[in-house]
């Protein structure tokens, strides 16, 4: 089975977010970048399915030239091929992003049986791209998946729901959006990383179509809780004060 895993370059999830002066972008000068966690699981699933079925796994991303770093990571994680849909600095909206991906899938000589996405990206969390791609390609789609089984030309996908789970059967080709926890992504070895540096990354240059009708006005960084620490005492002498705090908390509850 031939798989396509779509990933995104995002700021490290534990990093402190600082906005530019115009509040329209994130100041990335002191940020590290990584692959969106849900999509990292999607990539791992694509590689596993390809290896189990004798197929191929291709990693694709839409972004600036710097996103080559995440594609090299995907190759080091045993993806067979990598594709960069290179854009300028401006962040594309979900509809333009999905259209560029759908256009690539239509135009490429490769025929993918399964397209894997993260249910949402770690930065914008739009929850839209896999659904738009499936709609434009006329393919079945299901999202928020945490378990996948492949049976011949059928994908069985399961997602958590109300203390149980929902089970879906999709005939391939199909689109599936996955969540973190689907699997345990492999950690690429140093040898794999070195080999990935030498591999070719296929490049295309799509143009935005202005299809996204929402306009971003400004970004707002989350409030930072600085927090304070109170020293209650040393040794056994601190016990009465600890008991008082616990009693106060119980009264609040």
N, C-alpha and C positions, 0 to 999 in steps of 0.2 A: 504494500500500500504506500503510495506517495503522499507525503504530508507537507504542508506549508505552515510554519509557525510564525505569526506576526508579533514582533516585540517592539518595545519603545525604550528609548534612552530617557531616564528620569533622574532627578537629583537623589542622592542617598537619602533614604527615608528617615534616618535619624539625624540628619543635618539641620542646623538652624537656618530658617528661611529668611533672607533679607531681600526687600524689594528695591527696585530701581527708584530714582527720585520721582519719576512720573507715575509710579504705581501701576505700570502696565506690563511689567515683566519681573522675573526673579533675577537678582544679581548673582550671576554664576561664577564670578571671579574667584571666589574662595570655596566653591562647592565641588564635591566629588560626584561622579555619576555612576549609575548602575543600570541594570535591566529591571523593568517593572516586575515585582515578585510574582504576580499572577501569571504573567507572560513567561517568566522563567520556568514555571511549572508546565505551561503549555509547550514550551520548547522541549523540555525533558520528555514529555509524553509523546511528542512528535518523533523524537529520536528513538524512544523505546518501541513505538509501533512500527517504525520503518525497519528497525533491526529485527523485530520478531516476525515480520511478514516479508522480508527480503525486498523492501522498497527503499525509498529515499526520503530524507528530511531536509527541507530547505528553510532557512531563516530569512525573514524579510523585515525591514524597518523603513519607515518614512521619517526623514529628519535631515539635519545638517550633516556636513562631511564628518563631524566629530562622532556621529553615531556609528561610524566604522568600528569604533572600539567595542561596542556591544555586539556587532556582527562577528568580530574576531573571537569574542568570548563564546558566541554560539558555535562557531566552528571548532573551538577548543573543546566544547561540550559534545562533539561528535556529529554536529550537523554536517551534511554532505556539501551543501552549497549555501551561499549567502547573497542576498540582493539588497542594494541600497537604492531607495527612491529619494534621491537627494533634493533638498529644498534649500531656500534661503533662510535667513535667521528667523523670520516671522513664524510663530506657531500656527499650524493649520487647524481649522475646526474639524469636528468629527465627520461631517458629510464630505468635505473635500478630501480628507484623509481616506475615507472609505472608497470614494470614487477612484482615487489613484490606485488603490490596491485592487479594486475590481477590474479596472482597465488593464493592469498588469496581468492578472489571472487570465483575462480574455485573450490577450495578445501573445502571451508566452507560448512556446511550443510544448512546454510541459503541461501535463494534465494531472491536477492534484485531486486525490480522493478525499482528503480531509484537510480543512483549513482550521487551524487552532489559534484562538486569541485569548488574551486575558479578558475576563468579564468586564473589567474596567482598568484603566491605567492608574498608577500610583499617584500621579500628580493631578490630573484634571478630573478623573473619576466620572467620565461622561456616560458610561454604560451604553454607548451608541454604535461604535465602529463595527463590531461583528454583525449586528443586526442590519445596518445599512449595506454592508458588503453582501450578505446573504440575499437581501431584497434585490439588489442590483443584478446579482448573478442568477436569481431565481432558484436558490438552493434552500433546503430545510435548515433551520437554525434552532439551537437551544443554548442557554447561557447558565451561569452559576453552577457549573458542573464540578463535582468532586470525585467522580469515578467513571472510567471509560473502559469498555470492552469492545474488541473488534471481532466480528464473526462474519467471515467471507466479505460480502459487500454491504454489511450492515454494521452500524455503530450503536451500541447500547450505552446510553449516558444516564447517569443518576445524579440527582441533586437533593440536598436536604430540604425537608419541608415539614413544619409542624410536628417535630418529634419523630418523623418517619422519613421517607424519601419518595421522590417521584422518579419513575423510570421511563425513558424515552428510547424508541428505536428509530433510527434515521438511516435511510438508504443513501449510500454515497453516490456522488460527491455531496458533502455536507459541511456546515460551519458549526463549530462548537466553541463557546466561550467558557473558560475554566477559571477556577478559583485556587488561591494558594492553599496547599494541603492536599491537592490531588496526588502528589508524589513527593519524593525527596530529590530535588535537582542534584545532579552529580557535580562534584568539584573538579574542574579540569586540572590535569597535572601540568607541571612545568613543561614537559616534553610536548604535550598537546598545545599549550599556549605558543611555544616556539614554532611548531608546525603550522598553526593557524596564521601566523604572521606572513607566511609565504604563500598562502592560498589566495586565489583570485576572488574578488568581490564584484559581482555583476552590478553595474550602475545604470540608472535611468534618471531622467530629469523631467518629472511631470510638472505641469503648470496648474496652479490653483484656479478653480473655476468660479469662485465667488458664490458657491452654492449655500454656504452657511449663512443663515439669515439673522443669527444672533451676533451682536457686536459687544465685545468686552469693553466695559467702561473703565474699571480699575480692579486691582487686586487688593486684598486686605490680608495682612499676615495675622496668624492667630495670636491672641494675647499670650505673653510669656509670664508664667507663674514663677516668679523668682524664689518664693518660699523662704522661710526662716527656720533656724534651728535653735531650740531652747535647751540649754543644759540644765537638767533637773537635779543634778547632784552627782556625787561619787559614792560608789559602793552601796551598802545597805541603807545609808541615810537618804537615798533618793526614793526609796520604796513608798513612803507616805504620799509624796507628790504624784507618783505614777498612779497610785490608787485613786487619788482625787480626780485626775484627768480621765481615767476610765469611767468613774462614776458620772462625771459631767457628760461624757459621750453617751452613756446609757440613758441619762435623763433627756437628752436631745432626741434620741430614738424613740 
